[in-house]
Amino acid sequence: MPNERTDSKGTGTMKVTLMKSPVGFNRNQLAVVRGLGLRRIRHTVELKDTPAARGMVHKVRHLVEVTE
């Protein structure tokens, strides 16, 4: 049974680009950046638009740029 709040609809993806280095920030934020699949500055990954991914992006919003 689908859940309207958590299931992605349609093309439900977002592109996340690492714009600033996580060095010098909290280690947890480095782990989140790695968990998103970002490896280096200007690296872009396409992720499913899920609440979990949005929460991770929110935690490092000062380091990344998101395009829908």
Secondary structure, 3 states (H helix, E strand, C coil): CCCCCCCCCCCCEEEEEECCCCCCCCHHHHHHHHHCCCCCCCCEEEEECCHHHHHHHHHCCCCEEEEC
